[in-house]
Amino acid sequence: MTVTDKDLIPSIQRNAAAAFAPLQREFNRLFDELGEGWNAIAEIRPTPRMDVVDTAAGLEISVELPGMTRDQVKITVQDDMLTISGEKTASRETADKAYRLLERSYGAFSRSVYLPRSLDAGGIAATMADGVLKIAIPKRPGAESKTIEIQSK
C-alpha cells in the first residue's frame, strides 16, 4: 500500500483541528465573558442628548426625547440650575417574545444646565413636538456683555 498526498490531507486536517481545539475553547470562553459585561453597560441610566445655543435673545436648549410625551417630562429651576427630568417607561411585553436585540433604553433620567445670571428664569418657555423638547430662556433686560480693555503699564 502506498501513501499519496491525498491520503495525508484528511490526517493533517484532523490533527490541526485537534491541535487548535483548546485555543478555540479559550476564544469562546473569552467572548462569552465579554458578552456578560454588556449587561452592566445596558444598566447605565439613559441620558438624553441636548444642544445649548447662546443667541442674542437668550439661551435655546433642545433635548432629544424620542417616544416621550410632555406629561412624562418635568422642568424645574432652582437657584441658577435648570433641570430636565423624567422617566421613559417600557411599553413592550417580553412574555411571548424571544428578542434577538434590545438597544432602546428606558428608565429615569435627569440633565441639569447652569444658567448664567444674565438670563431671566421667570421668562422660560418650553414646547415639545416630534420627540424634541425646546426651551427658550430670555436674557434679562439690560443684561449685555461688557468688553474690558486691557491697559499697558
Sequence and secondary structure as in RCSB ss.txt:
>XXXX:A:sequence
MTVTDKDLIPSIQRNAAAAFAPLQREFNRLFDELGEGWNAIAEIRPTPRMDVVDTAAGLEISVELPGMTRDQVKI
TVQDDMLTISGEKTASRETADKAYRLLERSYGAFSRSVYLPRSLDAGGIAATMADGVLKIAIPKRPGAESKTIEI
QSK
>XXXX:A:secstr
    HHHHHHHHHHHHHHHHHHHHHHHHHHHHHHHHHHHHHHTS     EEEEE SSEEEEEEE TT  GGGEEE
EEETTEEEEEEEE      SS   S      EEEEEEEE  TTB GGG EEEEETTEEEEEEEB TT        
   
